[in-house]
């Protein structure tokens, strides 16, 4: 899977897919990230604290899906992850490790660090190549989803 597969093997030992979900639930929504033969070895869940209340009435939960290797049929699996996350969230996205910051939610500054996004009721969109994530079209996609956070 080239670019994205290599990037997800961030420590060279394991593959980690980071799913971020903006939701209104008090607790982290329970999500099943298994799909066919693709089953994460471990799922770590983190509630991210919005100290400055940038998303009033909403919470952000990060799900770190850990695998021993990059899952087969990666694009399809990433879409499944986003669709499931969007069933419980307002907006969900896939970002590389260390990409999250409440000051830069889906902004052009981090467009190269976000490789998938979805809003409730909309299809998942992926940008799996470096060139895609660096392009104006991807920045526009992320801006559209950032605007959905403001409503």
SEMI-336363 format. One record per residue (C-alpha): residue in three letters; x, y, z. Coordinates in steps of 0.25 Angstrom, whole numbers, plus 2048, in hexadecimal, padded with zeros to 3 digits. Example, Ala and Ser with C-alpha at 12.3 -4.5 7.8 and 13.67 -1.06 7.14 Angstrom:
2
ALA8317EE81FSER8377FC81D
// end
This chain:
151
UNK800800800UNK80C8097FFUNK80C817805UNK80181580FUNK805806813UNK81380B816UNK80E81781EUNK80580F826UNK81180682BUNK815812832UNK81E80B83CUNK822800832UNK81D7F583BUNK80E7F783BUNK8037FD833UNK7FB808839UNK7EE80E833UNK7E981A83BUNK7DA81D83AUNK7D582A840UNK7C682C843UNK7BF838847UNK7B283484EUNK7A8839859UNK7A882D862UNK7AD82E870UNK7B682286FUNK7BE81D863UNK7B5815859UNK7B7806858UNK7BB80484AUNK7BF7F6843UNK7CA7F883AUNK7CA7E9835UNK7C77E7827UNK7C87D9821UNK7D67D4823UNK7DB7E1827UNK7DB7E2836UNK7E47EB83EUNK7ED7E5848UNK7EA7F0852UNK7E17FC853UNK7E580785CUNK7DB81285FUNK7DE820864UNK7D482B868UNK7DB838863UNK7D984486CUNK7D4851866UNK7D985A871UNK7D6867869UNK7C8862866UNK7CA863857UNK7BF859854UNK7B485D85EUNK7AB851861UNK7B4847859UNK7BF83E85DUNK7CA838855UNK7CF829857UNK7DB823850UNK7DB81484DUNK7E980F84AUNK7E7802842UNK7F47F9843UNK7F87EE83AUNK8047E6838UNK8057EA829UNK7FD7F3820UNK7EF7ED81DUNK7EC7E7810UNK7E27EF807UNK7E67FB80FUNK7DE806807UNK7D17FE809UNK7D47FB818UNK7D780A81AUNK7CA80E814UNK7C380381DUNK7C980A829UNK7C5818825UNK7B7813822UNK7B580D830UNK7BB819837UNK7B2822830UNK7A581A834UNK7A881F842UNK7B082C840UNK7AE839839UNK7BB839832UNK7C682E832UNK7D482E82CUNK7E082582AUNK7ED82C82EUNK7FB828830UNK80182783EUNK804834844UNK7FB83C83BUNK7F083F844UNK7EF84D84BUNK7E285584EUNK7E8861848UNK7E985A83AUNK7DC852838UNK7DC84F82AUNK7E485C826UNK7EC85D819UNK7F985D823UNK7F784E826UNK7F084A818UNK7FD841815UNK7FB83A823UNK7EC836820UNK7E982B816UNK7DA829818UNK7CE83081CUNK7BF82E81EUNK7B3836823UNK7A6830828UNK79D82D81CUNK7A982F811UNK7B282580BUNK7C0823810UNK7CB82A808UNK7DA825808UNK7E782B803UNK7F1820804UNK7FC8267FCUNK805831800UNK8028397F3UNK7F38387F7UNK7F583D805UNK7FD849800UNK7F384D7F6UNK7E98587F6UNK7DD84F7F4UNK7E1847801UNK7E2854809UNK7D4858804UNK7CE84B808UNK7D484C816UNK7CF85B817UNK7C1856813UNK7C184C81FUNK7C7856828UNK7BB85F825UNK7B2853829UNK7B9854837UNK7B4862838UNK7A685F836
// end
